[in-house]
């Protein structure tokens, strides 16, 4: 191969790489803009107005699997290899960005799930705990019309099942108030009234322990 042919090959490769980057940028724009629109369409009346101007396209990073897992490990050095392989998206609270493994199929669902975390009230995890908060996030994600169950994004299945049961008892409004406004008082009152004093605290405590069976029993039979 002579110098001219080599230069032409490099130029062609450069054009293809630029085209690929342009295509990926456009996919990211479409995913983020549509997720933004659907989140606000479905939950905008519950999200404080000052958060309506969040642009996911400015907060989202789509990475290939190796880069995604490497960066996640740098931020979470105590995570095991098995734990890292289970993660397909996350929000970094330090820089207020979301990171998504672009090699999984359900990029839209993951974008919506992680995008919802950008609208989540800063007090939500304090009043709900991590596991219940993730279950509510996935519950809201699945409430958006376009979302369908697929293979890759089967995340927080047990947590969402619990939230399905909670919603069947108290409805969506208390969940929205707790998640988007950090006010769990209505959720607590509703669950304690139906299931017995202290039911909300027991549900949260056992969710954080990962004892989903105990939580389901509380929601079925009360304390």
Residue pairs with C-beta under 8 A, 6 or more apart in sequence:
1 9
24 62
24 102
27 62
27 107
28 57
28 60
28 62
29 57
31 60
31 107
31 108
31 111
32 55
32 56
32 57
32 60
32 111
32 115
33 56
33 57
34 108
35 56
35 108
35 111
35 112
35 115
36 54
36 55
36 56
36 57
36 115
38 112
38 144
38 145
38 146
39 47
39 112
39 115
39 116
39 119
39 144
40 47
40 52
42 140
42 143
42 144
43 119
43 140
43 176
43 180
44 52
46 173
46 176
46 177
46 180
46 181
47 119
47 180
48 121
48 180
48 181
51 118
51 119
54 118
54 119
56 98
56 111
56 115
56 118
59 96
59 97
59 98
59 118
60 97
60 98
60 99
60 100
60 111
60 114
60 115
61 97
61 98
61 99
61 100
62 100
62 102
62 107
63 71
63 99
63 100
63 101
63 102
64 101
64 102
64 103
65 101
65 103
68 99
68 100
68 101
68 102
69 84
69 85
69 87
69 101
71 99
72 79
72 84
72 87
72 90
72 99
73 79
73 84
75 92
76 84
79 87
86 155
87 101
88 100
88 101
88 104
88 110
88 152
88 153
88 155
89 98
89 99
89 100
89 101
89 110
89 111
89 113
89 114
90 98
90 99
90 114
91 97
91 98
91 99
91 114
91 117
91 118
92 98
92 99
96 118
98 111
98 114
98 115
98 117
98 118
99 114
100 107
100 110
100 111
100 114
101 110
104 110
104 152
104 153
105 150
105 151
105 152
105 153
106 150
106 151
106 152
106 153
108 146
108 147
109 141
109 147
109 150
109 153
110 153
112 141
112 144
112 147
113 137
113 138
113 141
113 153
113 155
116 137
116 140
116 141
117 137
119 180
120 133
120 137
120 179
120 180
121 179
121 180
121 181
121 182
122 182
123 182
123 183
124 133
124 178
124 179
124 180
124 182
125 133
126 182
127 178
127 182
127 183
127 184
128 136
128 178
128 179
128 184
128 204
129 204
129 205
129 207
129 208
130 208
131 159
131 207
131 208
131 210
132 159
132 162
132 163
132 203
132 204
132 207
132 208
133 179
134 156
134 159
135 156
135 158
135 159
135 160
135 161
135 162
135 163
135 207
136 163
136 175
136 178
136 179
137 156
137 179
138 155
138 156
138 159
138 160
138 163
139 160
139 163
139 164
139 167
139 175
140 175
140 179
141 147
142 149
142 160
143 172
158 212
159 207
159 212
161 212
161 216
162 203
162 207
162 212
162 215
162 216
162 219
163 175
165 216
165 219
165 220
166 175
166 187
166 191
166 203
166 219
167 175
169 190
169 191
169 194
169 195
169 219
170 186
170 187
170 190
170 191
170 194
173 186
174 184
174 186
174 187
174 190
175 187
177 183
177 184
177 185
177 186
177 187
178 184
178 186
178 187
184 200
187 200
188 200
191 199
191 200
191 203
192 198
192 199
192 200
194 222
195 218
195 219
195 222
195 223
196 222
196 223
197 223
198 223
199 218
199 222
199 223
202 218
202 223
203 215
203 218
203 219
206 212
206 214
206 215
206 218
207 215
